[in-house]
Amino acid sequence: EMEQILPKDTVIDDFSSTNGIVEFSVKAPNKEAVADIIVAMGKLDYVQSFSIPSLSEEEGAIEGTETHAALMDMIENEEEIEDMPSYVEFDFSCVLAEPVEETSEEATTEEGGEQ
């Protein structure tokens, strides 16, 4: 489901999960993408709470993206870089809610009874 939540050019660098606590390091193209991730995670029924313990804006481009490829081409061709791109790197931690098991109750009717 994370692929549907993450904006284009967002990369998860590190991921761990222990006892219902999920932590990951993320690189996003900009702060708007971070906000979109926060809103999307907040809408998930199974996420009980979450936090972003660290966030920093870095100079450069996220490896594996079109922006990174273009930047590497410019550097390789010794072109002047007027506006160095930047991206946001942050850690994300969330607590998952206990899964709720679905139960079905069958309606029963008893006819008769004691009179």
LINMO-V460891 format. One record per backbone hydrogen bond with DSSP energy under -0.5 kcal/mol. NH is the residue of the N-H (numbers start at 1). CO is the residue of the C=O. Records with the same first field share a line. If there is no record, write none. Layout:
NH = CO / CO
This chain:
4 = 1
5 = 1
6 = 2
10 = 7
11 = 27
13 = 11 / 25
14 = 25
16 = 23
18 = 21
21 = 18
22 = 20 / 94
23 = 16
24 = 92
25 = 14
26 = 90
27 = 11
28 = 88
34 = 30
35 = 31
36 = 32
37 = 33
38 = 34
39 = 35
40 = 36
41 = 37
42 = 38
43 = 39 / 40
44 = 41
47 = 44
48 = 46 / 95
49 = 95
51 = 93
53 = 51
54 = 91
56 = 89
58 = 56 / 87
60 = 85
65 = 62
68 = 62
69 = 65
70 = 66
71 = 67
72 = 68
73 = 69
74 = 70
75 = 71
76 = 72
77 = 73
78 = 75
79 = 74
82 = 80
84 = 82
87 = 58
88 = 28
89 = 56
90 = 26
91 = 54
92 = 24
93 = 51
94 = 22
95 = 49
96 = 20 / 94
97 = 46
101 = 99
106 = 104
107 = 105
111 = 109
